[in-house]
Amino acid sequence: IYDGDWNRMPFIWVGAEKYSESLNTAEVPKPLSLEKMKKIGAKVAQKFKLVRVDFYDVDGKLCFGEITLHHGSGRDKFFPEEYDYKYGELLRLK
């Protein structure tokens, strides 16, 4: 998981059964269309309290993937767990 400036975040967010295989992930190169992804993703996200907007970069061309309202069906976990609480505190459902 990367932030908006393409800095790798100090946690993973996966299903518990995939936890051990997720620990040794390689760095992902910054997509050429990252700024477009952020602009379009932010516009789509305005309509939702929580949403994941997936894009793919294919040789600099932006491709839409999907909109997900419940990442991992709401069952995936943050590792380390403290990030579950940090991000949970940011979510305002009312």
SVG drawing of the C-alpha trace seen along z (x, -y; Angstrom):
<svg xmlns="http://www.w3.org/2000/svg" viewBox="-25 -16 36 35">
<polyline fill="none" stroke="black" stroke-width="0.4" points="0.0,0.0 1.3,-3.4 0.2,-6.9 -0.7,-9.6 3.0,-10.6 3.9,-7.0 5.6,-6.4 5.3,-2.8 3.1,-2.7 4.3,-0.8 1.5,1.7 -0.3,4.2 -4.1,4.8 -4.9,8.3 -7.0,11.3 -5.5,13.1 -4.9,16.2 -2.7,14.3 -0.7,12.5 2.5,14.5 2.8,14.4 2.3,10.7 5.3,9.9 7.9,10.2 6.3,8.0 8.5,6.3 8.5,2.5 6.1,1.4 7.2,-1.3 5.3,-4.5 2.7,-4.5 3.2,-7.0 -0.5,-8.0 -0.5,-8.4 -1.6,-12.1 -4.6,-11.2 -5.5,-8.3 -5.5,-10.6 -7.6,-13.3 -10.2,-10.9 -10.2,-8.8 -10.8,-11.8 -13.7,-12.9 -15.3,-9.5 -14.6,-9.2 -16.5,-12.4 -19.8,-10.5 -18.9,-7.9 -17.9,-7.7 -15.4,-4.9 -14.5,-3.6 -11.5,-2.0 -11.1,-3.1 -8.8,-0.8 -6.9,-1.8 -4.2,-0.2 -1.3,-1.8 -0.5,-0.1 2.6,-1.7 1.4,-5.1 -2.2,-4.6 -4.8,-4.9 -7.2,-2.0 -10.2,-1.7 -10.4,1.4 -13.3,1.3 -15.0,-0.6 -15.0,1.3 -17.2,0.3 -16.2,3.1 -12.5,4.0 -12.1,7.7 -15.8,7.9 -15.0,5.9 -13.0,8.8 -9.4,8.0 -7.0,6.9 -4.3,4.4 -0.8,5.6 0.4,4.2 -3.1,4.0 -2.6,0.4 -3.3,-0.9 -6.8,0.7 -7.5,-1.7 -5.8,-4.7 -7.8,-4.4 -10.9,-3.4 -10.8,-6.7 -10.8,-8.6 -14.0,-7.1 -17.2,-9.1 -20.3,-7.1 -22.8,-9.8"/>
</svg>
